[in-house]
Amino acid sequence: MDFERIIKKVKGHFDSFELFYLKEKTKKYESRDLDINNIEFKEEEGIALRGIRNKRLVFSYTFELNEYGINWLLSNCKELLPFADEDDDYAFSSPYDDYPILDIHDKEGINLDDKAKKELVIDFESSMKGYDKRIVTTRGCELHEEEIEIYIINSKGIYKGAKKTLYALTGMAVAKDKDEVSWYDWKWSNFLKDLNAKEFGIDIAEKAISFLGSSQINTGIYNGILKPQAVCDILGILSSSFLGENLFKNKTKLKEKIGKRCFSEELNIIDSGRAGINAFLMDGEGIPSKENHVVENGVFLTFLYDNYYGKKFKRESTGNSVRTGVKEPPRCGIRGLFIKNGNTDLKDDILNNGIIIKELIGAHTANPTTGEFSLGAIGHLIKNNKIIPFKEVIFSGNVFELLNNIKAVGTDIKFYGIYGSPSLLVEGIRISGK
C-alpha cells in the first residue's frame, strides 16, 4: 500500500490527521455429512481517515484505494467539518517506542494447503458423530481462517503496522434418546496447530449427551460452580462499568470507587490488549497494548481510557481504543478482559450438593449499568453425588453481588472472544425453576 501518496494528499488540509488501514482475508470451510459442503473466501481492503481542524473532528472511509477513492475520502471529510462539534480534547497520539512483541501470526497455517484444512474440519465432525450412537446429527461444523493486516499512521509521528491470524472451530452436536438436546461451542487460536479438532469434537458430543433427560429443578438458592463460558457472559455484562466513557456519562456503579473493595477478595481482573481474540501490538489509535490490572483482590483499581476520555479525566490512555473495522471510528472499549486463574481445582466432583451452570442464555438483556440480570441457565444439579441435567430455569441476580460471593477461583481459564475466565465457586445462586 502506497501510504506516502495518501499522506501527501491529506497533509495540509487538517491541523492533524490519522489514517487507519485494514486488510482482511477470510476463509470458511464447512463440513456436512463428513464431506466438505462449502468453502467461502473473502478479501476486503480499506482505509479510514480522521482529521482535526479548528478543534473539530471528522471521520470517513473508503474501500476504493485508487486516486478517485482517496480524493473522495478527503473531500468527504472536508465537507463534514462545518457540521462537527468543537471539543478541546480531540487529539491524536504521539509516537511510542515500547510496543510489545506478540507471536500472533501463523505463517505456517496460512501456507498450509486446503486439503489439510478440509481434513481437519471433517475430522472435527467425525469425532462428534462417532462419539455415541445417540448423536443423531451435527450442524455448523466449520473452520474459520482469518489473516488481518493493520497500519495506523498519524501526523504526530505514529507509523506502525503488523499482521495477525485467527482460527476458529465452531460446531453443534444434536443428541436424541427419549428427548432431543444439543450443545454448541466454539474454540479459537492464533495458530491452526493449536486447534485439536478431534478432542474438541468429542468434548461437544460429550456435553450434548450429558444433557439428555434434562428437566427443571426446584426454585431455590444454591451454591455451585459457574463454568468459564457462563462467567464470560457475566464479564460481558460487567465490562462496560470499567470504561472511562461510561464514567464520563455517569453510567457506572463504580464511580468514586477506585481504591475500594467492590468484589470478593478472591477476584483479580485484568484487561489486556495482549490477550483474547483481539490481541494486537497496539490499540485502535496506535497506542502500545498494555496489561491493566482493573481489580486486585477485590479492590477496584482503575477505569479504562482511550485517548479522548483519558484527556477528559487528565489520565493517560490505557490502550483501550477499539475498532470494529474500517466503517466505524475508534471508541473506548474492552480489549481482552479476563479473571486471573486462582489456585483451586474446581472439578465437577468437588460438589456433594449444588449446581454447575455451563451456559447462560440472553446475556444481552441484562442491565450493564445496574448489573441486574435474569438469564436462562443450563447445567447440572449435583445431589447426593448424583448428576442430574437441568434446563428451562432462570438464573437471576446482580453482577456486583454475584462477584462478591465468590469463594474460590479455578485454574481452567478459557477465552470466549474478548472475555476469559476460569470456573468460579459461588454462593447464593438464585434459581427459578419448578
Secondary structure in CASP SS format (residue, H / E / C, confidence):
PFRMAT SS
TARGET T0000
AUTHOR 0000-0000-0000
METHOD secondary structure of the structure
MODEL  1
M C 1.00
D C 1.00
F H 1.00
E H 1.00
R H 1.00
I H 1.00
I H 1.00
K H 1.00
K H 1.00
V H 1.00
K C 1.00
G C 1.00
H C 1.00
F C 1.00
D C 1.00
S E 1.00
F E 1.00
E E 1.00
L E 1.00
F E 1.00
Y E 1.00
L E 1.00
K E 1.00
E E 1.00
K E 1.00
T E 1.00
K E 1.00
K E 1.00
Y E 1.00
E E 1.00
S E 1.00
R E 1.00
D C 1.00
L C 1.00
D E 1.00
I E 1.00
N E 1.00
N E 1.00
I E 1.00
E E 1.00
F E 1.00
K E 1.00
E E 1.00
E E 1.00
E E 1.00
G E 1.00
I E 1.00
A E 1.00
L E 1.00
R E 1.00
G E 1.00
I E 1.00
R E 1.00
N C 1.00
K C 1.00
R E 1.00
L E 1.00
V E 1.00
F E 1.00
S E 1.00
Y E 1.00
T E 1.00
F C 1.00
E C 1.00
L C 1.00
N C 1.00
E H 1.00
Y H 1.00
G H 1.00
I H 1.00
N H 1.00
W H 1.00
L H 1.00
L H 1.00
S H 1.00
N H 1.00
C H 1.00
K H 1.00
E H 1.00
L H 1.00
L H 1.00
P H 1.00
F H 1.00
A C 1.00
D C 1.00
E E 1.00
D C 1.00
D C 1.00
D C 1.00
Y C 1.00
A C 1.00
F C 1.00
S C 1.00
S C 1.00
P C 1.00
Y C 1.00
D C 1.00
D C 1.00
Y C 1.00
P C 1.00
I C 1.00
L C 1.00
D C 1.00
I C 1.00
H C 1.00
D C 1.00
K H 1.00
E H 1.00
G H 1.00
I H 1.00
N H 1.00
L C 1.00
D C 1.00
D H 1.00
K H 1.00
A H 1.00
K H 1.00
K H 1.00
E H 1.00
L H 1.00
V H 1.00
I H 1.00
D H 1.00
F H 1.00
E H 1.00
S H 1.00
S H 1.00
M H 1.00
K H 1.00
G C 1.00
Y C 1.00
D C 1.00
K C 1.00
R C 1.00
I E 1.00
V E 1.00
T E 1.00
T E 1.00
R E 1.00
G E 1.00
C E 1.00
E E 1.00
L E 1.00
H E 1.00
E E 1.00
E E 1.00
E E 1.00
I E 1.00
E E 1.00
I E 1.00
Y E 1.00
I E 1.00
I E 1.00
N E 1.00
S C 1.00
K C 1.00
G C 1.00
I C 1.00
Y E 1.00
K E 1.00
G E 1.00
A E 1.00
K E 1.00
K E 1.00
T E 1.00
L E 1.00
Y E 1.00
A E 1.00
L E 1.00
T E 1.00
G E 1.00
M E 1.00
A E 1.00
V E 1.00
A E 1.00
K E 1.00
D C 1.00
K C 1.00
D C 1.00
E E 1.00
V E 1.00
S E 1.00
W E 1.00
Y E 1.00
D E 1.00
W E 1.00
K E 1.00
W E 1.00
S E 1.00
N C 1.00
F C 1.00
L H 1.00
K H 1.00
D H 1.00
L C 1.00
N C 1.00
A H 1.00
K H 1.00
E H 1.00
F H 1.00
G H 1.00
I H 1.00
D H 1.00
I H 1.00
A H 1.00
E H 1.00
K H 1.00
A H 1.00
I H 1.00
S H 1.00
F C 1.00
L C 1.00
G C 1.00
S C 1.00
S E 1.00
Q C 1.00
I C 1.00
N C 1.00
T C 1.00
G E 1.00
I E 1.00
Y E 1.00
N E 1.00
G E 1.00
I E 1.00
L E 1.00
K C 1.00
P H 1.00
Q H 1.00
A H 1.00
V H 1.00
C H 1.00
D H 1.00
I H 1.00
L H 1.00
G H 1.00
I H 1.00
L H 1.00
S H 1.00
S H 1.00
S H 1.00
F H 1.00
L E 1.00
G H 1.00
E H 1.00
N H 1.00
L H 1.00
F H 1.00
K C 1.00
N C 1.00
K C 1.00
T C 1.00
K C 1.00
L C 1.00
K C 1.00
E C 1.00
K C 1.00
I C 1.00
G C 1.00
K C 1.00
R E 1.00
C C 1.00
F C 1.00
S C 1.00
E C 1.00
E C 1.00
L C 1.00
N C 1.00
I E 1.00
I E 1.00
D E 1.00
S E 1.00
G C 1.00
R C 1.00
A C 1.00
G C 1.00
I C 1.00
N C 1.00
A C 1.00
F C 1.00
L C 1.00
M E 1.00
D C 1.00
G C 1.00
E C 1.00
G C 1.00
I C 1.00
P E 1.00
S C 1.00
K C 1.00
E E 1.00
N E 1.00
H E 1.00
V E 1.00
V E 1.00
E E 1.00
N C 1.00
G C 1.00
V E 1.00
F E 1.00
L C 1.00
T C 1.00
F C 1.00
L E 1.00
Y C 1.00
D C 1.00
N H 1.00
Y H 1.00
Y H 1.00
G H 1.00
K H 1.00
K H 1.00
F C 1.00
K C 1.00
R C 1.00
E C 1.00
S C 1.00
T C 1.00
G C 1.00
N C 1.00
S E 1.00
V E 1.00
R C 1.00
T C 1.00
G C 1.00
V C 1.00
K C 1.00
E C 1.00
P C 1.00
P C 1.00
R E 1.00
C E 1.00
G C 1.00
I C 1.00
R C 1.00
G C 1.00
L E 1.00
F E 1.00
I E 1.00
K C 1.00
N C 1.00
G C 1.00
N C 1.00
T C 1.00
D C 1.00
L C 1.00
K C 1.00
D H 1.00
D H 1.00
I H 1.00
L C 1.00
N C 1.00
N C 1.00
G E 1.00
I E 1.00
I E 1.00
I E 1.00
K E 1.00
E E 1.00
L E 1.00
I E 1.00
G C 1.00
A H 1.00
H H 1.00
T H 1.00
A C 1.00
N C 1.00
P C 1.00
T C 1.00
T C 1.00
G C 1.00
E E 1.00
F E 1.00
S E 1.00
L E 1.00
G E 1.00
A E 1.00
I E 1.00
G E 1.00
H E 1.00
L E 1.00
I E 1.00
K E 1.00
N C 1.00
N C 1.00
K E 1.00
I E 1.00
I E 1.00
P E 1.00
F E 1.00
K E 1.00
E E 1.00
V E 1.00
I E 1.00
F E 1.00
S E 1.00
G E 1.00
N E 1.00
V H 1.00
F H 1.00
E H 1.00
L H 1.00
L C 1.00
N C 1.00
N C 1.00
I E 1.00
K E 1.00
A E 1.00
V E 1.00
G C 1.00
T C 1.00
D C 1.00
I C 1.00
K E 1.00
F E 1.00
Y E 1.00
G C 1.00
I C 1.00
Y E 1.00
G E 1.00
S E 1.00
P C 1.00
S C 1.00
L E 1.00
L E 1.00
V E 1.00
E E 1.00
G E 1.00
I E 1.00
R E 1.00
I E 1.00
S E 1.00
G C 1.00
K C 1.00
END
